[in-house]
Amino acid sequence: MYHIAICDDVVDYIQYMKRLLFQSGFAEDEVTIYEYHFGEEMIQALEKHERIHLLILDMQMKKLGGNETAKLFRKQFPSAVMVFCSGSCMPTVESFETTPFRYLLKEYTDEKMIQELQAVVQETKNRYIEPVVLGTWKRNAINLMLSDILYIAIARNGCEIYVDPQSVKYEFEKHITSKKKLADVYEDLKDYGFEYAHNSYIVNLNHIKRITAKELQMSDGTILTVARSKEKELRLAFAKQKAKKY
């Protein structure tokens, strides 16, 4: 999942950029877009975001200007792809201190803007390649997308991977297995929405429907026990994950 922030004081322009991003290589189901109308508003909201992969920033805003906003943003997200937009201002030496990837003029035609945004989308995807989980199924090695995984549990000689039955990519006569230890899998996935619910398994926070004091329900209806020692951290991680979508 790519997390994109668009900051522009013209609401219609934000909607325009969203539409063009979807025409330039991003699918709607692989991105979460956060909309901000002022630099101050965005900077104040940054603390709730663990990651922003792409920022599209208007350089001409009231109060906190584009350059100042970019500097504050860059301190928190040093590796994010940054794109500046302007209706009339041309780039300055100060504009490039925060290393933007592109400087776009709002007067560009749709064709020119899409051409530029295609490069932006490709750069974002190149910088942030979401990991896949290598599993074994019926003696075949397969790469699992994170969005297809419900939870991963300790098993003999490694762990078992439980996949969303809504996925049409896999059959379910047997569970998918991995030879990696659960602790090692968690280290790989902890920054991508996976958390311990019990010492015996980690869960995909995006597939949790509800959490009670002693158990949780996954999107397919599976009920899992929540260890008392893990409940607090699990609830906090779940709340953060939900907040990213709004």
C-alpha positions, 0 to 999 in steps of 0.5 A, a space after each residue: 500500500 502506497 501512502 500519498 499526501 496531496 497538499 494544495 489550497 485549491 480543492 478542485 486541483 487535489 481532485 484533479 491530481 488524484 484522477 491523473 495519478 490513477 491514469 498514470 500507473 497507480 491503482 485505486 486499491 493500492 494507494 491511500 491518499 491524504 488531502 490537506 489544504 494548508 501546509 500547517 494542517 499537513 505538518 500537524 497531521 504528520 505525527 500520525 503517519 508512520 510513512 508517506 511515500 509520495 508528497 505532491 505539494 503546492 508551492 504557493 500557499 497562504 501562511 506556511 509556504 511551499 518551501 517551508 512546508 517541504 523542509 518540515 516534511 523532509 525532516 520526518 520523511 527523508 526518503 519520500 518522493 516529493 513533487 512540487 506544483 506551481 501555477 506561476 512560480 518558477 523553481 529557485 535554488 531554495 526549491 531544490 534544497 529538499 530534493 524534489 523529484 519533479 517541479 510541475 507547472 499547473 498550466 501543463 496540458 493533461 497529456 504533459 501532466 500524465 507524462 510527468 506523473 508516470 515518471 513520478 509513479 514509477 519512481 515511487 514504486 521503485 523506491 518502495 517495493 513491498 516485500 512478498 512472503 515466500 511459501 511452499 504449497 504442494 511442493 511448489 514455491 510461491 510468492 504471497 502478496 501481503 494483502 492476501 495473508 490473514 495471519 501466520 502461525 508457528 508450526 513444526 519446522 517453521 510456520 504456517 501461512 493462512 491466506 484470505 479465502 477470497 483470493 482466487 490465486 490459491 486453492 486451500 486443500 493444504 496450508 501454505 508453509 514457510 521454513 522461516 521462524 515466526 520471529 524472523 517473518 515478523 521482523 520482515 513484516 512489522 513495518 507493513 501492518 503485521 503484529 503479534 496477537 499471541 506468541 504463536 501467531 502474527 496477524 494482518 491488521 488490515 484483515 481484523 474486523 474486531 478485537 475484544 479483551 480475549 479474542 479477535 475476529 478476522 475478515 473471513 470470520 476466523 476467531 483467534 485468541 488474544 494473549 493478555 501480554 499482547 493486547 495493549 500493543 495489538 490495540 495500539 497498532 490496530 488503531 494506528 492502522 485504521 487511522 491511516 485510512 481516514 
